[in-house]
Amino acid sequence: SNSPIPIQPEDIASSYVGVNGVVYNTNKVYPPNDYISVYAPVLLSDKTSVFNWAVSENEFDLYLNALKSTYSFFVPTDEYFKNYIDPISFAKDVKGVMKYWYNTETNTVNATVYAYDLATGTVGDSVNTITNRSFLTNRLLDLLDSHIVIDDVESGGKYYFTKNGNIIQVEGTGFNLKVQAGHDIQTNTLVNVVDEGLYRQENGTTYFVDKPLQTPLQSV
């Protein structure tokens, strides 16, 4: 790990000089940032393979492990990672929704595209499967950016900006937190924290949620 060790003089219990340097015995254990940051629940869970792959591919672990920042990190678990309306697929002549899923045979994320009727919200037949690693990494980077708030969303405000500048609306705290992005507000859809999906970490809070935050599909 390249993270600095937050050792303090009072942590040193004893020391001695070795052959090639000084050895310090401490009265504390300093876990890797991977295990104490908002990334830790994603890294250690077997329910977040899609987002863990996205974080790894985009080298976002370094960003999320920054302990001097405060993050609110919303993570759709794998079972709820379906029917996401990607802005790219929405812009096509044939509207579609994308279901991201983790391919255990290739250890990569794939996406299946389904036809979608925006007026009725009806999901139709699958029309394509995307396996292009570069494309998927890029799309999931955009998704990561829309699920990270560099702030504590339980600090009393109603609206917060995500990392990529989208606005989300929040209500409640802890397991009762409800969150909505732009399209969720338009469709009156609430995004909820799942059971046992709340993690208070050293640099913020990770929320496992029951659907991806759906950002606005049209902008001016």
Secondary structure by P-SEA (a helix, b strand, c coil): ccccccccccccccccccccbbbbbbccccccccccccccccccccccaaaaaaaaaacccccccccccccbbbbbcccccccccccccccccccbbbbbbbcccccbbbbbbbbbccccccccccccccccaaaaaaaaaaaaaaacccccccccccccccccbbbbbbccccccbbbbcaaaaaabbbbbbccccccccccbbbbbcccccccccccc
